[in-house]
């Protein structure tokens, strides 16, 4: 490939006193940079003597992806400057897979900070744009589920690429098996609920039985989800002989840490809600006022829900589980993306926690999808007499019931839950609150128009709406 060979550039930026490192796959195309023609992959003009060219971002380009996969199959180690090196480490799953010429590489357009490419119907290649020192949980958990626990309902890990600097490693890329699917569960649910809303606008009271029957097919997905989440958690808790995955007793120090983290996240959220209250949409102000009224009692509420003498184990878990982290695969569910909450430090994402944390994430996501569907519907036409809200609330409750019932029946490892039903329910509510504050924080920063979704959800949790005991 001569001087047109792709390479990886590592660079640092400092913003507001925080220095971050990033990785950029680059390549020069010796075609003059055209300032009048927009190319999202081009970011600079280059010159070498009389030659002019364009510097391109090639994270999802054929030459770069082909070279990456070739090096991965070959278990290549590339020595870099000052003792650093790139390690390409395949799994047995990749080495056992027949090799063929790559034909179709296409980028996945998402809002994430990573770059993902689908290669034929074989591979999913994710490039981590931000370098984060430490053991990447997506690589670690993927290796465990694929090569040790044999969990079948997550795409197989094919390998990883890491930058090694002394004793520190940082993930550069990860490769998974491609699983043919009908879309992620958030997208499928949103499409289903939009159709549900349109039907609900037209039907009469006599047709409601037919509408409930129409939901049966969708609720099968929720049943499958409950089964697969329980199986995933039991797989993650299946090896007492591997320290990183050994289930551990929940200690008082864990309870204090989780409580402190929620309160620390909630305080700036409360402050920002107070600042923005008068400029918020009129229909949101009542919700904001009700949430602000909870401020002084939050720590006491959390302490009542999760006392320091709670029983049950903490385990490795998904850490950022929601509908978007599931693929609909025929009549089944595959769980993806074990990277954890992207805004948390990498070591925090590797910490063990009760299984209830993942269950709470999915319950919040189901609730979120129903409320978001109502928001979309009201932009088209008013919800006369609260008809749509009532129907979506019924759908939400049935979906959560289907998920929780299947989870409860499948979860046979009783070590993962408090023996007392109320204690289990309170623990679930604790982590529902944690998730709701995360959502409010996100919407305040990125999507203010969606703020009422997590606000309403938090109030339902804190005002005593019953949660399913597991």
C-alpha positions in Angstrom: 0.0 0.0 0.0 3.1 2.2 0.1 2.6 5.7 1.6 -1.2 5.2 1.4 -1.1 2.7 4.2 -3.5 3.5 7.1 -2.1 4.2 10.6 -3.3 5.0 14.1 -2.7 8.5 15.6 -2.9 9.1 19.3 -3.4 12.6 20.6 -4.3 14.5 23.7 -6.6 17.4 24.3 -7.2 19.4 27.5 -10.6 21.0 28.2 -11.5 22.7 31.4 -8.4 21.3 33.1 -9.1 17.7 32.1 -6.7 16.0 29.6 -8.1 13.2 27.5 -6.5 10.9 24.9 -8.0 9.8 21.7 -7.3 7.5 18.8 -7.8 8.4 15.2 -7.3 5.9 12.3 -6.0 8.0 9.4 -5.0 7.6 5.8 -3.9 9.9 3.0 -5.8 9.9 -0.2 -3.6 11.6 -2.9 -6.5 13.5 -4.3 -6.5 17.2 -3.8 -8.7 18.4 -0.9 -11.9 19.9 -2.3 -13.1 22.7 0.1 -16.3 23.1 -1.9 -17.4 19.5 -1.6 -18.3 18.3 1.8 -16.7 15.0 2.9 -17.4 14.0 6.5 -14.3 11.8 6.5 -11.9 14.5 5.4 -10.4 16.8 7.9 -7.2 18.3 6.4 -5.4 19.0 3.2 -1.8 17.6 3.0 1.1 18.2 0.7 4.3 16.3 -0.1 6.5 18.2 -2.5 4.3 18.8 -5.6 1.7 16.2 -4.5 -1.5 17.3 -2.8 -3.8 15.1 -0.9 -6.5 14.7 1.7 -6.2 13.3 5.2 -9.1 11.0 5.9 -10.7 9.4 9.0 -10.7 5.7 7.9 -12.2 4.1 11.0 -14.9 2.3 8.9 -13.0 2.1 5.6 -12.3 -1.1 3.8 -8.5 -1.0 3.8 -8.2 -0.2 7.5 -10.8 -2.8 8.5 -9.2 -5.4 6.3 -5.8 -4.8 7.8 -7.2 -4.8 11.4 -8.9 -8.2 10.8 -5.9 -9.7 9.1 -3.7 -8.6 12.1 -6.2 -10.0 14.5 -6.3 -13.4 12.9 -2.5 -13.4 12.9 -2.2 -12.4 16.6 0.1 -9.6 15.6 2.0 -7.5 18.1 3.2 -4.2 16.7 6.0 -2.5 18.7 5.7 1.2 18.9 7.8 4.0 20.4 9.1 4.1 24.0 8.3 0.5 24.7 4.6 0.7 23.9 2.9 -1.9 21.6 -0.3 -2.8 19.9 -1.6 -6.3 20.7 -4.1 -8.0 18.4 -5.6 -10.9 20.4 -8.1 -13.2 18.7 -10.4 -15.7 20.4 -10.7 -19.4 19.4 -14.1 -18.5 17.9 -12.4 -16.3 15.3 -9.6 -18.8 14.6 -12.1 -21.5 14.0 -14.1 -19.4 11.6 -13.3 -19.9 7.9 -11.6 -17.0 6.2 -12.8 -15.3 3.0 -12.3 -12.0 1.1 -14.2 -9.1 2.6 -17.0 -7.8 0.3 -19.1 -5.2 2.1 -18.1 -2.9 4.9 -20.6 -0.3 6.1 -20.6 2.2 8.9 -23.2 2.1 11.6 -24.6 5.7 12.0 -25.1 6.3 15.7 -24.8 9.1 18.2 -22.1 7.3 20.1 -18.5 8.4 20.5 -17.2 5.1 19.1 -17.1 4.1 15.4 -18.7 0.8 14.4 -18.6 -1.0 11.1 -20.5 -4.1 9.9 -18.4 -6.4 7.8 -20.4 -8.6 5.4 -22.7 -10.7 7.6 -19.8 -11.8 9.7 -18.2 -9.2 11.9 -19.0 -6.1 14.0 -15.9 -4.0 14.4 -16.0 -1.2 17.1 -13.2 1.4 17.4 -13.0 3.1 20.7 -12.3 6.8 20.0 -11.4 7.7 23.5 -8.4 6.0 25.2 -9.3 4.9 28.7 -6.5 3.2 30.7 -7.5 0.0 32.4 -9.2 -3.3 31.6 -12.1 -2.7 29.3 -15.2 -4.4 30.7 -16.6 -5.1 27.2 -13.5 -7.1 26.3 -13.3 -8.7 29.8 -17.0 -9.7 30.0 -17.1 -10.7 26.3 -14.1 -13.1 26.8 -15.8 -14.5 29.9 -19.2 -15.1 28.4 -17.8 -16.4 25.1 -14.8 -18.6 26.2 -15.6 -19.5 29.8 -19.3 -19.4 30.6 -20.5 -20.2 27.1 -23.5 -17.8 27.2 -25.2 -18.2 23.9 -27.4 -15.1 23.8 -24.7 -12.5 23.4 -22.7 -12.1 20.1 -19.5 -14.1 20.3 -16.3 -12.2 21.0 -13.9 -12.6 18.1 -11.0 -10.6 19.5 -9.6 -7.2 20.7 -6.9 -4.7 20.0 -5.2 -2.9 22.9 -2.4 -0.4 23.4 0.0 -1.6 26.0 2.1 1.1 27.7 4.2 -0.4 30.5 1.8 -2.0 32.9 -1.2 -0.1 31.5 -3.5 -1.2 28.7 -6.1 0.8 26.8 -8.7 -0.7 24.5 -8.4 0.3 20.8 -11.0 -1.9 19.2 -13.2 -5.0 19.7 -14.6 -7.4 17.2 -17.8 -9.5 17.7 -19.7 -11.9 15.6 -22.5 -10.3 13.5 -25.9 -11.6 14.5 -28.7 -11.1 11.9 -31.5 -9.2 13.7 -34.6 -7.2 13.2 -33.2 -4.2 15.1 -32.5 -3.2 18.7 -35.4 -3.5 21.2 -35.7 0.3 21.7 -36.3 0.8 17.9 -38.6 -2.1 17.7 -40.6 -1.0 20.7 -40.8 2.6 19.5 -42.2 1.5 16.1 -44.6 -0.9 17.8 -45.9 1.8 20.3 -46.4 4.3 17.5 -48.6 1.8 15.7 -50.3 1.0 19.1 -51.1 4.7 19.6 -52.6 5.1 16.1 -54.8 2.1 16.7 -55.8 3.4 20.1 -57.0 6.7 18.7 -59.4 4.8 16.4 -60.8 2.0 18.5 -63.9 2.0 20.7 -64.2 0.5 24.2 -65.5 -2.7 22.7 -62.3 -3.2 20.8 -59.9 -3.2 23.8 -59.9 -7.0 24.1 -58.6 -7.2 20.6 -55.9 -4.6 21.3 -54.7 -6.6 24.3 -54.5 -9.7 22.2 -52.5 -7.7 19.6 -49.9 -7.1 22.3 -49.3 -10.8 23.0 -46.7 -11.1 20.2 -44.7 -8.1 21.6 -45.0 -9.4 25.2 -43.2 -12.6 24.1 -40.1 -10.4 23.6 -40.4 -9.2 27.2 -40.7 -12.8 28.4 -37.6 -13.8 26.4 -35.8 -10.8 27.9 -36.6 -11.8 31.4 -35.3 -15.3 30.7 -32.1 -14.1 29.0 -31.3 -11.5 31.6 -31.5 -14.1 34.4 -29.4 -16.6 32.4 -26.8 -13.9 31.7 -26.6 -13.0 35.4 -26.3 -16.6 36.4 -23.5 -17.1 33.8 -21.7 -14.0 35.2 -22.0 -15.5 38.7 -21.0 -19.0 37.8 -17.3 -19.1 38.6 -16.2 -18.7 42.2 -12.6 -19.6 41.1 -12.1 -16.4 39.0 -11.6 -13.4 41.3 -12.9 -10.8 38.8 -16.2 -12.7 38.4 -16.6 -14.3 41.9 -19.9 -13.3 43.5 -19.2 -11.4 46.8 -21.3 -10.6 49.8 -22.7 -7.1 49.9 -21.0 -5.2 52.6 -22.1 -2.1 54.5 -19.3 -0.2 52.8 -21.0 -1.0 49.4 -24.3 0.3 50.6 -22.7 3.6 51.7 -20.8 3.9 48.4 -23.9 3.3 46.3 -25.9 5.8 48.4 -23.2 8.4 48.3 -23.0 8.1 44.5 -26.7 8.6 44.0 -26.7 11.6 46.4 -23.6 13.1 44.7 -25.3 12.7 41.3 -28.6 14.1 42.5 -27.3 17.3 44.1 -26.2 19.0 40.9 -29.3 17.7 39.2 -31.5 19.4 41.9 -29.5 22.6 41.5 -29.8 22.6 37.8 -33.6 21.9 38.0 -34.0 24.8 40.3 -32.1 27.1 38.0 -34.0 26.1 34.9 -37.4 25.8 36.5 -38.8 29.2 35.3 -37.5 28.7 31.8 -38.8 25.1 31.5 -42.0 24.2 29.6 -45.1 25.1 31.6 -46.2 21.4 31.6 -42.9 20.4 33.1 -42.8 22.9 36.0 -45.1 20.9 38.2 -42.9 17.9 37.8 -39.8 19.9 38.6 -41.4 21.3 41.7 -42.4 17.9 42.9 -38.9 16.5 42.3 -37.3 19.4 44.1 -39.5 18.8 47.1 -37.8 15.4 47.5 -34.3 16.9 47.9 -33.9 17.0 51.7 -35.2 13.5 52.3 -33.4 11.7 49.6 -30.6 10.2 51.7 -33.0 9.0 54.3 -35.2 7.5 51.6 -32.3 5.6 50.2 -31.2 4.4 53.6 -34.7 3.0 54.3 -34.7 1.2 51.0 -31.3 -0.4 51.3 -30.1 -0.8 54.9 -26.5 -1.6 55.6 -27.4 -5.2 56.8 -29.0 -6.2 53.5 -28.3 -9.8 52.4 -27.6 -11.0 48.9 -24.5 -11.0 46.6 -23.0 -8.5 44.3 -21.8 -9.7 40.9 -20.4 -8.6 37.6 -23.3 -7.3 35.6 -24.1 -5.5 32.4 -24.0 -2.1 34.0 -25.9 -0.1 31.3 -28.8 -2.3 30.5 -31.8 -0.9 28.6 -33.9 -1.7 25.5 -31.2 -0.3 23.2 -28.7 -3.0 24.5 -30.8 -5.9 23.1 -31.2 -7.2 19.6 -34.4 -8.8 18.4 -33.3 -12.0 16.8 -36.3 -13.9 15.3 -38.3 -14.8 18.4 -35.3 -14.4 20.8 -33.2 -11.7 22.5 -29.4 -11.1 22.3 -27.8 -8.9 24.8 -25.0 -6.6 23.6 -22.6 -3.8 24.6 -21.0 -4.7 28.0 -19.0 -1.5 28.0 -21.0 0.0 30.9 -22.2 3.5 31.4 -19.8 5.5 29.2 -19.6 8.5 31.5 -18.4 6.4 34.4 -14.6 5.8 35.0 -13.6 2.4 33.6 -12.8 0.9 37.1 -16.3 1.9 38.3 -17.8 0.1 35.3 -16.0 -3.1 36.4 -17.3 -3.0 40.0 -19.7 -5.6 41.2 -23.3 -4.8 42.1 -26.5 -6.5 42.9 -28.3 -8.2 40.0 -31.2 -5.8 40.7 -29.2 -3.0 39.0 -29.6 -4.6 35.5 -33.3 -5.4 36.2 -33.9 -1.8 37.3 -32.3 -0.5 34.1 -34.7 -2.5 31.9 -37.8 -1.6 33.9 -36.8 2.1 33.6 -36.3 1.6 29.8 -39.7 0.1 29.3 -41.3 2.9 31.3 -39.2 5.4 29.3 -40.4 4.0 26.0 -44.1 4.3 27.0 -43.7 7.9 28.2 -41.6 8.8 25.1 -44.4 7.3 22.9 -46.9 9.5 24.6 -44.7 12.6 24.0 -44.5 11.8 20.3 -48.2 11.2 20.1 -49.1 14.5 21.7 -47.0 16.4 19.2 -49.3 15.1 16.5 -52.7 15.6 18.3 -53.9 16.2 21.9 -54.6 13.2 24.1 -58.3 13.6 24.6 -59.5 12.6 28.1 -56.1 10.9 28.8 -57.1 8.0 26.6 -53.6 7.4 25.2 -51.9 7.9 28.6 -54.2 5.2 30.1 -53.6 2.8 27.3 -49.8 3.3 27.4 -49.8 2.9 31.1 -51.5 -0.4 30.7 -49.0 -1.5 28.1 -46.1 -0.5 30.3 -47.5 -2.5 33.2 -48.1 -5.6 31.1 -44.6 -5.4 29.5 -42.9 -5.0 32.9 -45.0 -7.8 34.4 -44.1 -10.1 31.5 -40.4 -9.3 31.9 -40.3 -9.7 35.7 -42.4 -12.9 35.8 -40.1 -14.6 33.3 -37.0 -13.3 35.1 -38.3 -14.6 38.5 -39.1 -18.0 37.1 -35.7 -18.4 35.4 -33.5 -17.0 38.2 -32.7 -20.2 40.1 -29.6 -18.8 41.8 -31.2 -17.6 45.0 -27.8 -16.1 46.2 -28.4 -13.2 43.9 -31.4 -11.8 45.7 -32.4 -11.0 49.3 -34.5 -13.8 50.6 -37.2 -11.4 51.9 -39.6 -10.3 49.2 -39.9 -6.7 50.6 -36.1 -6.4 50.9 -35.8 -7.5 47.2 -38.5 -5.0 46.1 -36.8 -2.2 48.1 -33.4 -3.0 46.6 -35.0 -2.8 43.1 -36.5 0.5 43.9 -33.1 1.8 45.1 -31.6 1.1 41.7 -34.6 2.4 39.9 -33.9 5.7 41.6 -30.2 5.6 40.7 -31.2 5.1 37.0 -33.8 7.8 37.0 -31.3 10.4 38.3 -28.9 9.3 35.6 -31.6 9.9 33.0 -32.5 13.3 34.4 -28.8 14.3 34.3 -28.6 13.2 30.7 -31.7 14.9 29.5 -30.7 18.2 31.2 -27.4 18.1 29.3 -28.6 16.8 25.9 -32.4 16.7 25.4 -34.3 19.2 27.5 -37.5 18.4 25.6 -37.4 14.9 27.0 -36.9 16.0 30.6 -40.5 15.1 31.7 -39.9 11.4 30.9 -37.4 10.7 33.7 -39.0 13.3 36.0 -42.3 11.5 35.8 -40.6 8.2 36.2 -38.7 9.3 39.4 -41.9 10.6 41.0 -43.7 7.3 40.4 -40.8 5.5 42.0 -40.5 7.8 45.0 -44.2 8.3 45.6 -44.7 4.6 46.3 -45.9 3.2 43.1 -45.5 -0.6 43.6 -42.6 -2.3 41.9 -42.6 -6.0 41.1 -40.9 -8.1 43.7 -38.4 -10.5 42.1 
